Amino acid sequence: MNKISYAGYRFPPEIIHQAIWLYLRFSLSLRDVEDLLAERGIGLSYESIRRWVNHFGPLIAADLRKRRPRPHATWHLDEVYLKIDGRLVYLWRAVDAEGEVLDVLVQAKRNKHAALKLMRKLLKKYGFIPDLLITDDLRSYGAAARELGIEKHHGRGRWRNNRAENSHQPTRRRERKMQGFKSRGSAQRFLSTHAAVYNTFNVQRHLTSAKPHRGFRAAAMDTWRTAVAAA
């Protein structure tokens, strides 16, 4: 996989990596990350961190996504509203049965066309039809599944879709910390990047004992270090 070039930047790659990791891994503001680095003797502006995240974040996320294994064959789809620049938009999200974020899509509408766009993107991205596609009772999902010819894989039920509904919680926390998203484009870029980092470090601590958890966490850090390695 292509390594990232950090040529032309005043700070060494290790500091850039740390700043980006802190911001994407934890629910911290840019100023929080600036303060944490300042405590370690690294003086930089939060605007520098913003530029690093915007430039390197999508590159790192793309590398992390390529390293993920094939997702579970049960997918959960859901949508929630976001308020951006005073307007309501909808965040469409797909996760698998293990909580892996498959994709996120910020769209202006909550209708069949929007559901169809998400489903087509998922099918093209992963190259297979899931055994089960679980959604809530929004009719747009059923209409989109029929148009794609996968209605026999579609299952509905409000309580069956808790996996997708719970997956919105990290986004809500980040949205509050960032005091809202500024535009649909910036929301899409950040949430796609955040999802890739979240998947890498989501090691299901509550499902494992201490020793396996340490191994999973170390493996996640190794994956991150490989993804951000300099050219």
N, C-alpha and C positions, 0 to 999 in steps of 0.2 A: 504494500500500500504506500501511496505517496506520503513522504514526510513533509512537515510544515517548515517553511522558511521564515526565520525571524530577523532576516537581514534588514538593516536600517532602523532598528529600534534601539533606543538608548539603554534600556534595562535588559539584563540577560534573560534568556528564555525561562530559567527556573523561577524568577520572580513573576513573570507573565503567567506561567502555568499556575502558580500558587494563587494569584489574584483571581484568575478565571475559575479555578476549582472552588475557592471559597464562595464566590458569588453564585455559582450554579449549583453547588452541592447543598448549601444551607440557605435558610430564609433570611438572608442578610441584604441590607441596602448597600449601594455603592460606597456610601460614607462609612458604613460599618466596616467594610473591607479595608477602606483607606486607614481607619483607626487601628485595625488589627495589624496591618503591615507596619504602621508607624511605630507601634509598640515594639516591633522587632527591629527597629532602626532603619526601616525602608520608607523614605519620604517620597510620596508621589500623590498626584491629584486623582480624585474619584473620576474625573473626566477621562484620564488615561485608562482607568479600569474599564470605563464604558466603551471606549474605542477598542480596547483589546477584546472585550466580550463580543462586540458587534462584528469585529473582523475575524478573529480566530474561532469564536464559538461555533459557527456553522461548519467550519472545516473539521474541527474536533468531533462534533456531533456526527458528521457523515462517516468519519472513520469508526467511531464507536458503533454506529448502526451496522456497518459491514461485519463487525466482529460478533454480533449477536447470533445465537442459534436460531433455528427455525421455530417460530412461535407455536403455541398450543393450538389445536384444531378447533377449539371453542372460542368464539369471539363475542365480545359484548360491546354494543354501540350505545352512545348516549349523547345528549346535547344539553348545554346550559347557556344562559345568557351572560353576556359581558356588556358592561357599559363603557364605551370608548368615545371620548370627545362628545359626551352628552347623548350619544345614540346607542340604542340596543343592538347588539350583534350576537351571534350564537357561536359557541365553541363546540364543535362536533369532535367527539373523541372515541377511539376504538382501543380496547384492551383485550388481552386474551385471558384465559381462565386462571392464569398464574399472576395476573396483575401487570404483565408487561404492556407498556404503552405502545400500541401498534402504529398509531398516527393521530395527529390532531389537525383540525382544519377550522380556521376562523371564517365564517360566512355571514352574509347579511340576512339570509332568509332561513326559515325553519319549515321547509317544504320538501316535496318530492325531488326537485332538482338538486337541492343541497344534499339530501340523503344519497341520491344517485352518484353525485360527485365523490362523496366519501367512499362509498362501496367500490366504485370503479378504481379509485386510487389504491385501495387496499388490495384488490384482486390483482392489479397490475404489479404492485410493489412486491407481493409475496408469492405470486405465481401459483396459487392453489385456492380452491373453494373450501371454506371451513366446513367441518362436519355439522356445526351448529352455530347459527348467528342469532344471538339473543338481543332483543331490544325492548323498550317500553311499549306502550300502546299507541304511540304516535303513528297515524296511518301512513305517513310518508315513507316509513321504512318498508311496509308491506308493498306499497306501490312500486318502490324502487327495486325490491327483490323480485317482484313479478316481471318487471321489464328486463332484468338481467337473467331471468330464467333460473333463479336459485331459491324460489319461494319454498321449496320442500325442506330447505335447510334453515328456514327462518322460524324462530320461536319467540313468543311474546310473554310478557308478564312483568309487572312492576317490581315484584319482590325478587324475581329471578335475575334482575339486572343490577343488584346491589354492587357487584364488582365494578361496573363502569361508573356508577354514581359516586362510590367512595374514591375513585381515582381522581375526581375533580378537586379533592381537598387540598393537595399540594399546590395546585394552581390558584385556588382561592387565597391560600396563605401568601404566595408570592405576589398576587395582585394587590393585597392589602399593604404589603411591605413596600411595593413599588409605587403606592398611591395611584394605582390604576395604570392601564396601558394607554399610550399616547395615540396610537393609530392601529388599524387592522394589520398593516404590514409589519410593524414592529412587534405586535402581539404574536403574529404567526412565526416570525423568526425566533423570538425568545422562547416560545412554548415548544417549538420543534427541537431547539437546542436543549432546553431543560429536560424534555422527555428522554432524550438519548442519555443524558447524564444520570437522570433518575433511574432508568432501567439498569445502568451499569452498577449503581451502588445500592439498589433495592435487593438486599440479600435475605429478606424475610427473617429478621432476627427472632421474631416470636415463634418461628417454626423449627428453630435449630438450637442445639446445645452450644455451649461456649466454644469448644474446640472447632467444630465445623464452621461456626460463625467467623472465627478468626481466619480460617482458611479462605472462606468466601470473600471476606473483606480484603485480605491480602491479594487475592486474585483480581478483585475489582480495581485495586490501586495499581497493580501491574498492567492491567488493560488500559487504564487512564494514562500511565506513564508512556506506554507504547504509542498511544494515539497522539500525544502531544510532543513526541520526540522531534527534535530539530533535524532539518535536512543536513 
